Amino acid sequence: MRFGYGTNGFANHRLDDALAVIADLGYSGVALTLDHAHLDPFADDVAAQTRRVAARLSELGLGVVVETGARFLLDPWRKHQPTLLSDESGPRVDFLRRAAEIAADLGAECVSFWSGVAPSQLDDGTAWRRLLDGVAAVLDGTEGTRMRFALEPEPGHYVQHLDQALRLRKELGNPERLGITLDVGHCVAVEPVSAAECVRKAGDLLFNVQLDDMRPGVHEHLEFGEGELDLAETLGALAEVGYTGLASVELPRHSHAAPDVARRAKAALTAAEWVVDAEAAVRTDPTRIRTLFPAVGRKVGRGPVRPKVDADGFVYGTVDDRARGRLLAALASALDVDPLVEEVEQLYRYGDGAERRGVLRNLHLLPTDDARVVELGVRLVTDALRANDTGLVAAALGPFAADELDDHNWRHGVLKCLFTGVPTAAVAGLARRCDAELQRMVGDYVAERKAAGRTVPADAEAILALGPVTREEEAAR
């Protein structure tokens, strides 16, 4: 995979310095946003500047895509104005044509652009027609450059969904030079399917990819791991569709700490790419899991997935837990049940604590519709619940145990969480499986602690606060 970094995330650096830092960190290219301080397309000496930047990119071995999302380049008062939807769209069309000429001189792979926000008084039909006409004018006006353009769905803009961008391309007659820029964080924020599914839907129309994390419903560019993006799954999908263009980190609000942020992003990408390669290796040769499974922690790290709210990784797991889950899923896709059960048992029996935890936390990813897999999983979970390792206890009470562990062992597992300080938020399906017997057991535990003058864990009170469970409710479960 060819990873790049966006210069809009280095807004406080001179362009030459930004390119040098990006190259030194091991990136393969840059997403160059044309702006006042970074190759101003309206500068009197833009041609000379472009030649210098082209030479510098060549010297550093960096590929390039041209981005056109500068905030106040065309209008010092209004962000991103005018657009292709504006009453006077001429300045935007002219800018995109200039961008194509600069991109051609740089040897860029494409020019990325978006629709912009539709004026509030504009009806949908008129907005769509303006966009069609504007894009057609840009393509016609840049025919001589042969430069490719990539339309980016942008949250809050007129075109904010991938389906809209694909529809526009179709209505324009599927022009060869028009493709898609996909910001995978935007997929998390506004698309009904995952970023990986969006990658597959765009397929060979992907001309440009932007990488960042986001949370559903919130258009805020985050560092990897701070949102809900499955980075390894997304990179795997890019490999699956044969994407060979730049995939550039897009963190435009992180310029204040650009070198450190870019370094962390590169480390996350390297780790995720290792997981993708490891999955492929396991699918090709399942025995590879014997060496790859133990290596996960060294390759991807061992920290908690959500350190701010789950410092021990009891509730959401650790980054190596997640990576091992992907390897187990790959193993399950490559083996029949009997050899799968044998291989997973060996991974648990001969693994260290982290490897055992990785098995336990991901048992639900195995084919649990087969009794042999369920029998193995119950044995491993029961074994873990006898241990004094709180990490194993937390991992054992995940989704698999919620669905498959018998009532007796499950209840005692919950009590063990209370005894050892494992938060019961780690217990999957607690509200669903809580019954009168568990509440009786927890009630006795609470009474004993109060009688001894000891504090009562809040989690114990929370279980009792779930309320009495009737026999009818238990029967319904």
N, C-alpha and C positions, 0 to 999 in steps of 0.2 A: 504494500500500500504506500502511496506517495502522500505524505502528510505535509501540509503547509500551515502557515500562520497568517492571520489578517493584519495588515498594517494599521487598520483602525484600532487595533489593540495596542499600538505603539504610538499613539497620537502625540506623546510628549517627547518623542525621539526624532532627531533628524532622520530622514528616510535612509540615508546611507548607513547610519548607525543601526537603525532598525533591521535593515537587511543583513548586516554583519552579525548581529545577535541571533537572529533567526537561523542563519546558516550555521553559526557556531553551536547552536543547540541541537543540530542534527536534522532540521527540517529540510524537506526536498523542494519547497517552493513557498511562494507568498501569494496571498490574495491582496492585491494592491488597490486600495481605495483612492481614487483620484480626488485630491482635496487641496486646499490652499497651501498647506505646508508639504504635501506629498505629491509632487508632479502635477501642479496646477494646470489643467488643460486650457486655461485662458491666459496663461502667462505669455508675454511677448517672445520669450525664448524657449517655448515649449518644445520645439523640435530639437534644440540642442540639449535640453534637459532629458528628453526621451532617449537620445543617443547615449548620454552618460549613464542613465539608469539601465538601459539595455546592456551596456558593457559591464556594469557592476553585477547584474544578474548572471551574466555569462561567466564572469570571473569567479563568482561564488557558487556556481553550479545550481542555481535556483530556477525552477519553473515558475510561471506566473499566470494568474488570471486577473482580469481587470474588474474591479467592483465600482459601482456608480452610486452608492448610497450615502454620499457626503451630505451632512445635514443642512448646511447653509451656503453651499457653493453657488447656487443659482439665485438665491434671494437672502439677503442678510437679515431679514425680519421674520421670514416664515420657513420653518423647518421642512425640508424635502419638497419645497415648492419652486416652480410649478411642476406638475406631473403630466403624464400622457392623458389624464382625464380633465385637466384644467381647461378653462375657456380659451386661454392662450397657451397652448402646449408647445409652441415653436421652440422656446429655449430648451425644453427637455429633449426634444427631437434633435436639436443641434448638438446638445451635449453628448447624447448617445452616439451620434455620428463622429464627433471628435474622439470619443472614447474608443471607437472602433479603429480609427486611424492610428491612435497612440498604441492600442493593443497590437495592431499589425506590426508596427515598428519595433515593439518589444518582443515580438514572437510569442505573444500570449495565446493561451489555449481557448479563451472565450471572453466575452464581456457579459457580466451578470447585471441584471436590472430587475426592478419590480414595477407593479402597476401604479402604486401610489394610492392615496386615500381619495375616494370620490367626493366631490363637493356636496355638501348637505342638501342642496336644492336640486341636485341632478337625479333624474329618474334612471332606473336600472337599464332600460333599453338604450338610452342615450349614452350612458356610461360605457356600456359594452361596445357600442358602435365606435365611440371615441378611442377606446383601447385597441380595437381591431385596426382602425385606421392608423393610429399612432405607431403600432408595432409594424404594420405594413410599410409605413413611410420610412421607418428606421432601417428595415431590411432592404428596401429598394434603394435608399440613399447610401448604403454601405456595400452594395453589390461588388464594387471594385476591390474592396479589401478582402473579400471572401471570409471575413471574420464571423465566427459563430456567436450567437446571442443566447443567453440562458435566462429564462424568466423565473424569478423566485417568488413563490407564494409567501406572503408576509402577513403575520397576524395583525388585524386591524386595517389592512389595506383592502382595496376592492377585490383583488385576487389574493385570498389568504389560504386557499385550500389547493392541494395538488390537482384534484379533479377539475377545478376551474382553469388551471394553467394548461392541462391536457386538452380541455374542451376548446380553449382559445387557439391552440396550435392546430387542432383539427379543422376548425372553422376557417383558418387561414390557408387551408389546403396542405397541411403537414409540411411546411417549408423545411428543407434539409438543414438550413443554418439556424433553426430555432429549436432549442432544447430546454432543459429544466435545470435550475439551480435548486438543490434541496438542502435546506437547513434542518438537520435532524432534530434540533431542539424545538423548532417550530412544530414538528410532527407531534412531539410530546404535548405541546401546549394546546394545539387546536385540532389535530386530526383525529378521526374516530378509530384509527388503527395505529399500530406501533410504527416507529421509524423504520424498522426492518421491512415491514409490509409496504411502506411508502417507497422504499428503495426498490423493492421487487416490482411494484406497480409502474414506477417510472422506467425501470429497465434501461435499455440502451439509449433512451432519451436523456439520461443524466449527463450533462456536460460539466457540471460543477457541483461540489458538495461542501457544505459548511458544517462544522462540528462544534457542538456545545451541549450543555445539559439544560434542562428546563423542568418545570413542574406543570402538571395539567392545568390549563386555564389561566396560566400566568406567563406573559411574554417578558421574561427576564432571563438574559443570558447568564448562565452559571458555569462555574468550573465543573469538570467531570466529577461525579460522585455526590454533587449537592442537589441534584434533581432526581428525576425518575427514568432517565435514559438508560437503556441496556446497551452499553457501548460495545461490548463484545458481540452481541447479537447483531447490532447494526453493521459493524465492520464485516462480520460474517456474511451478511446479506450483500454488501458491496462486492465482496469477493465472489459470491455466488452469481451475481449478474455480470461479472467480468468488467467491473468499473476500473479504468486505468487512469482517470484524471486525478487532479489534485483534490484532496480532502483537507480543507483548511480550518483551523480553529478560529472561531468567530466570537471574540470576547471584547466588544467595543467599549465596555465600561470599566475595563481593568487596566487602562494605560498607566495608572499611578504605580502599579507594581508589575509592569509588563515582563521584565526578564524572569522574575520568579514565577509568575503565572504561566508563562510559556514553558518554563522548565517543568513545572508540575504537569502541564497538559501533555508534554512529550512523554513523560514517564507513564502517565495513564494510558496513552495510546500504545506505547510499546508493550505494556502489560496486557492490554486487551488484544492486541495483535498476536501475542504469544498464546493466549487462550484459544483464539480462532485456529491458529496453526496446530495446537495440541489436539483440539477437537477433531480436526481433519486427520491427524495422524492416528488417533484412536479408532476412527471409523474405518480407516484403511487397514490397520493392524491393531486389533484390540489388546494384544499383549503389551503394547506401548504404554498402556495406562499404569503398568507396574513401576515404571520409572518416572512418568510424567506426574502422577498423583502426588508422590512425595515432593516433587520439585515446585509445586504450585506456590507455596509460601515465599520461596526465594524469588520467584519470577514476578508475582503480582502484588506481594506485600501481605501483611497479616493484620492490618488495622480494622477497626469496626466500620461497617458500612455507613452508619449514621452516628459519628462520634459525639455530636453535640447533644444527642438525646439518649444514646445507648453506648456509653463509653466502653463497656465490657463486651459488647457484641452479643449479649444474651438474647435480645429480642429480635433484632434484624440480622444478626449474624455478622460475619467478617468478610472482607473481600476475598480471602482464600476459600471460605465456605462457598461463596457463589461460584467461583471459578471451578471448584471441585464438582459442584452440581452440574455444570455444563459438561464436564468430562464424563460424569456418570450417565448423563442423558445420551451422550455420544456412544458410550459403551452399550447402553441398552438398545440403541438403534442398530448395533453391529452384531449382537450375539443372540442366539436362542436362549430360552429361559434357563435351562440347566447350567450351561457354562457361565451365564451371567450371574446366577446365584453363587456359583463357586468363586468367581472372580471378586465379586463384591464382598463376600465373607472374608476372603484373604486380605483384601484392602483394609478391612476393619481389624481383623485379628492381629495383623503384623504392622499396623500403622501406629504412629505416635498419636498423642492426644488430638492434635489439629486434624490429622487424617481421619481419625475415628469420628471426630465432630463433623467433618465434611461428609462422611457417609450418612451419619444419623440425620443431619439437617436436610438431606436431599433424598431420603428414601421415597418420598412421594413422587419423585420424578421417574421412578422405575415402574414397570408394568404391574401395578397393584391389582389388576383384574385377574392375575394368576395366583393361585393358592400357594405355590412354591415361593414366590417373591414375598407374599404376606407372611408366611411362616418364618422366613429368614428375617424380615424386618422386625417382627415381634421379638424374636430371640435377641437381636442386637439391641433393641430399645430396652428390653428387660435387663440385659447385661449392663447397659449404661446407667440405668436407674439404681443399680446396686453400688455404683462407684461413688467416690467422694469428690470427683472432679465436677465442679459446678458448670463448667462449659459443656461437658457431656450431658449433664442432667437437662440443661436448657435446650440443647440441640435435640435430645431424645423426645421431648414433648412437643414436637412440631406437627405439621399437617398429617404425617403418616400416623403418628400415635393417636391423634384426634379421631381418625377414621377407623383404625384397626386394633388399637390396644384394648384389652379387656377392662371392664370397669374396676376390678380390684386393683390391678397394677396401675391403672391410670390415676385413680384416686390417691394412691400412695405416692405416685410421682408428684402430684400437686402438693401434697403435704411435705414432701422432701424439698420442694422449692421454698416453702415457708420456713422450714428448719434451717436451710443453708443460705438463705438470702437471695435466691434467684427470683427475680421479679416474675410474678405470675402473668405479666404481659407476654412472657415467652411461651406460655402454654396456649397452643392453638386450640380453638374451639372450646374455650373454658365456659363461656356463657351457654353454649349449646349443650355441653355434656354435664354441667353442674347438676347434681341431683340431691335428693334429700339426705342420702347417706354421706355424701361429701360434706354437706353443710353441717350434719351432725358431728362428723369427725373434726371439722374446722372449729365448730362451736366448743367442743371439748378442749381442743388445743388453746383456744382463746381463754376459756375459763381457767385452765391450769396456769397460764401465764399471769392472768390477773390475780389469782390467788397467791402466786409467788411474788407479787409486786413487780412484775417485769412488764416492759412495754409490749404492746400488741402490734405486730406488723400491719401497716395500712392495707396490704394485700389481703390479709385474713379478714379484716373488717369488710373489705370490698366483696369478698366471696359471700359473706353473710348478708350483705346488702342486696345481693341478687334476689333475695326474697325466698319465701317457702316454695318448694316445688311439689305440686300435687301429683297424686298417683296417675291421674289422667295425662298430665304433661309428660311424666316419665314414660308412660305407655306409648304416647305419640312419638317419642324420640326413638 
